[in-house]
Amino acid sequence: MAYSDPQSVTISGTAISLPRTSVRVNGSTYTSGDGLVAVRGDHTYGRRTRRVLRIDHSKIAADPFTAANTKFSMSNYIVFDVPPTGYSVADQTAVYAGFKAMFIASSDALITKLLGGES
């Protein structure tokens, strides 16, 4: 089953609408009208089950070396890597909730440190 269409993400205080642009057997993609933001949900099944929620973000900015406008991009994603049996959806959600609480604590201090190169 697919996510609701459209999805929405707010970046730097701006809400971005992401209509569904692609449907695959085990995933879907939602893309902004300008193509600069995309969210993708994918599932891979095998010896382990991998579930990925990913956002790709692009922007046009001046290249510091040439001063020409250039497209820059980044991605951020979360991966759940679980065995086919042994972890219920509730178990997986509980592990995620603990992880999320850890990284959003103190106004995202752990993420800020990670992005600054600390570990």
N, C-alpha and C positions, 0 to 999 in steps of 0.2 A: 504494500500500500504506500502511496506517495504522500509527501507532506502537503499541507494546504497550499493552494496556488492563488495569489503570489505569496512568497515569503517576504519578510522585511528585515532589514538590519539597520541599526543606527550607528553611524561612525562620525565622531567629532560633532555630535549634536544634530546631524542631518540624517533623516530617515530615507532609506533607499529601497524602492520597490524592486523585487526580484521575481518576475514571472518565470514559470517553468519553461525551459527552452530545450530540454532533452530528457528523454525517458529511455532507460536501458532495462534489461532484465533484472538487474540487481542494483539499480541506482537511478538517480535523477539529478539534473543540474538546473539551477535557477540563476538567471543572469540579468543584470541591470540593463536598461535601454541603451546606455552608452558603451556597454561591454567592459566597463572598468571594474566591476564587482561581480563575482560569481560564487555561489554556494553549491556544494556538491555533497550528496549523501551516497555512499557506496558500501556494498556488502560483498565479501569474498568468502566462499565456503570451501573447506578442505579439511586437512588434519586439525586445523584451528579455524575459528570463525573470526574474521576481521571486519569491523564496522568503522567507517571513517566519515566524519563530518568535517568538511574543509571549506575555508573561505580563501578566495584569491582576490587580491586587491591591486589595482594598478593606478598610477597617476602620471600626469605629464608635468615635468618640472625641468628647470634649467640644469643641464649637465655642468658640474663645477669645473670641468676641464675645457669644455668647448663653448659654454654658454648657450648652446643650441638646445631647444626643447627636446626632451627625450622621454620615452615611456619607461618608467620604473615599476617594478612589481614586487609583491611579497605574498606569502601564504601563511596561514595559520590553521592547524588542524588538530583534532583529537582522534585517537585511535583506541578502540576497544579490541583487545586480542584475547579471545577466550577459547577454552576447549568446547567441543560440540555438546558436552554434557557436564554437569557438576555445578554450574553456576546458573541460578535462575535469573530472570530479568530483575527481580527484586534484589538479589545479591549483587548483581552488576551495578544497579542504580545506587545501592548503599555505598559501594566502593567509590563510585564517581562522586557522590555527594560529599564524602569525606575528603576526597582529593580537591574538589571544587572549593570547599570551605577553607582548605589549607591555602590555596593559591589566591583566593580573593580577600583573605584576612588582611587587616591593616591597609585598606585601600590598594590592594594588589601589590603589596610590597615585595612578595616573593617573585612575581613576574617582572617587576621593575628591576630587581636585582639580577634575575636571569638575563634579561635583555641588556643589562649593563656588563655582562660577562662573568658574574659571580656564580658559584655553584657550591 
